[in-house]
Amino acid sequence: MEALFRPEMVAIIVAAALATYATRFGGYVLITRMKRIPPRVEAALNAVPAAVLTTLVAPSAVTGGLDVSLTLVAALLVGLRLGVLPMLAAGWVVVMILRHLIG
């Protein structure tokens, strides 16, 4: 249990929390001081959700097995036609069925 509370690990967690808070607070202050958001900044902000989603999904798509790849394809197809919740439900159902069948 003491391995979880090593001083260097606590320092890393605190530093990451402070960096996250500073960037969020700094972004808020920067945006509130602008009279209008420049088109390039707005385009960059609009690209953030896709970049985060790609960062989360890409490693699974590359290193996952057949069940993960088929689940991502199924979720993509459902997501293109329906909303987010049906996409998540379809992905969950497909991965559970494939893991039961494939092992």
Helices and strands as residue ranges (DSSP letters): G 2-5, H 7-33, H 39-63, H 66-81, H 84-102
